[in-house]
Amino acid sequence: MPVVYVTSEIPVKVKAVEAVAVPSGYTVKGLSVASGVADQPIGEAAGLEGALGRIAALRKACPEAEVVVSVENFVSRCCSADLCEDIAVVVIDDSRTPGRRVVRNSEPTPFPAHFLEQALELTPPDYSQRGTGAKITCGKLIAKKHPTVNPADWHTMFGTKSRKELIEETLRNAWDAFVNS
């Protein structure tokens, strides 16, 4: 059976990949690798850079990996000065066919901009990844203010879908494009 590698061992990401890849005849393996960007990527370019960085790191650690899926959340400012949004970028990369790559973004989850401002204020000026974002995630700051909230899945607090739902929907869309390309 062919294997799809996930650039993370986070259950929500691995299970989302399993939900789409196993019915297509793949087995799924997660491997935690570094993104090469800030813990809280800011902007679409930083999110995509993080996803692609994880793919490169996984391929270096596991050269036999052919199909690799990476999910990287990033935040960006949106239409209002007091709102930001969290978006997951999903990348499916297939080394068996040069250039075969599918990239999809999740729908955004809005949240108050003061969490991003705080994350930036708490990031030391000498933080090596400052050019791509903040050292502390907005999710951790949201959970600090609201202790009952999971820092990895705060999305339902401000939006209508959980992080799991957002990742699964985006991955399903990306996988459909991948298998039909």
C-alpha positions in Angstrom: 0.0 0.0 0.0 1.4 3.5 -0.8 2.0 5.8 2.1 1.0 9.4 2.6 3.3 11.2 5.0 2.0 14.1 7.2 4.4 16.7 8.4 3.0 16.5 11.9 2.0 14.1 14.5 -0.8 16.3 15.8 -3.9 14.1 15.9 -6.3 16.5 14.2 -4.0 16.8 11.2 -3.1 13.0 10.9 -6.8 12.0 11.3 -7.9 14.5 8.7 -5.4 13.0 6.2 -6.5 9.5 7.1 -10.1 10.4 6.4 -9.3 11.2 2.8 -6.2 9.1 2.0 -7.2 5.7 3.4 -10.3 5.3 1.2 -8.0 6.1 -1.7 -5.8 3.1 -0.8 -3.1 4.8 1.1 -1.7 4.3 4.6 -0.8 7.4 6.6 2.2 8.2 8.7 2.8 11.3 10.7 6.3 12.7 11.4 6.8 15.9 13.4 9.2 18.3 11.5 10.1 21.9 11.8 8.6 24.5 9.6 11.5 27.0 9.5 9.1 29.9 10.2 7.8 31.6 13.4 5.6 29.7 15.8 2.9 32.1 14.8 3.3 32.7 11.1 1.9 36.0 10.0 0.6 36.4 6.4 -0.1 33.9 3.6 3.5 33.9 2.4 4.8 32.9 5.9 2.1 30.2 6.1 3.0 28.7 2.7 6.7 29.0 3.5 6.1 27.0 6.7 4.1 24.3 4.9 6.7 24.0 2.2 9.5 24.1 4.9 7.9 21.2 6.7 7.7 19.2 3.4 11.4 19.8 2.7 12.3 18.8 6.3 10.2 15.6 6.0 11.8 14.7 2.7 15.2 15.2 4.2 14.4 13.0 7.2 12.5 10.4 5.1 13.8 10.4 1.5 11.4 7.6 0.5 8.4 9.8 1.1 6.5 10.4 -2.1 3.2 11.9 -1.2 3.4 14.5 1.6 0.7 16.6 3.2 1.5 19.7 5.2 -0.9 21.9 7.1 0.2 25.2 8.5 -2.0 27.8 10.1 -1.2 31.5 9.7 -2.9 34.7 10.8 -3.4 37.9 8.9 -5.1 41.2 9.2 -8.4 41.3 7.5 -10.9 44.0 6.4 -11.0 45.8 9.8 -8.4 47.3 12.1 -9.8 45.4 15.1 -10.0 42.0 13.4 -7.5 39.4 12.2 -8.2 36.0 10.7 -6.7 32.5 11.1 -6.3 30.4 8.0 -4.9 26.9 7.4 -2.9 26.3 4.3 -2.9 22.7 3.1 -0.3 21.5 0.7 -0.2 18.1 -1.0 3.1 17.4 -2.7 3.9 14.4 -4.9 7.6 13.8 -5.7 6.6 11.0 -8.2 5.5 13.7 -10.7 7.6 16.9 -10.8 5.4 19.9 -10.1 2.5 18.0 -8.9 1.4 20.1 -5.9 -2.0 21.1 -4.7 -2.4 24.2 -2.4 -5.7 25.2 -0.7 -6.6 27.6 2.0 -9.3 27.1 4.6 -12.0 29.5 5.2 -10.9 32.2 7.6 -11.8 32.4 11.3 -11.9 36.0 12.5 -10.6 36.9 15.9 -9.8 40.2 17.8 -6.6 41.8 16.5 -5.4 42.6 20.0 -4.3 39.0 20.3 -1.9 39.4 17.4 -0.7 42.7 18.7 0.1 41.1 22.0 1.9 38.2 20.3 4.1 40.7 18.4 4.8 42.7 21.6 5.9 39.5 23.4 8.2 38.5 20.6 11.8 39.4 21.4 13.5 41.7 18.8 16.2 39.2 18.3 13.8 36.2 17.7 15.4 34.5 14.7 12.0 33.9 12.9 10.6 37.4 13.6 10.5 38.1 9.8 7.9 35.4 9.4 5.8 36.1 12.5 5.6 35.9 16.3 7.2 33.6 18.9 3.9 33.0 20.7 0.7 31.9 19.0 -2.5 33.8 19.1 -4.2 30.6 20.3 -2.0 30.5 23.4 -2.9 34.0 24.2 -6.6 33.4 23.7 -6.4 30.3 26.0 -4.5 32.4 28.6 -7.4 34.9 28.6 -10.0 32.2 28.4 -8.7 29.2 30.4 -11.4 26.7 29.2 -10.3 27.2 25.6 -7.9 24.7 23.9 -5.0 26.8 22.6 -4.8 24.5 19.5 -8.6 24.7 18.8 -10.0 28.1 19.8 -11.8 28.6 16.5 -15.4 27.9 17.7 -15.0 30.7 20.2 -15.0 33.3 17.4 -16.3 31.3 14.4 -18.8 28.6 13.5 -16.4 25.7 12.8 -13.7 24.0 14.8 -10.1 23.8 13.6 -10.7 20.1 12.9 -13.7 20.9 10.7 -11.8 23.6 8.9 -8.7 21.4 8.2 -10.9 18.4 7.2 -12.9 20.5 4.7 -9.8 22.1 3.2 -8.0 18.8 3.0 -11.0 17.0 1.4 -11.1 19.8 -1.3 -7.3 19.6 -1.8 -7.4 15.7 -1.9 -10.1 15.7 -4.5 -8.0 18.0 -6.7 -5.0 15.9 -6.1 -6.5 12.5 -7.1 -8.2 14.1 -10.1 -5.1 15.9 -11.4 
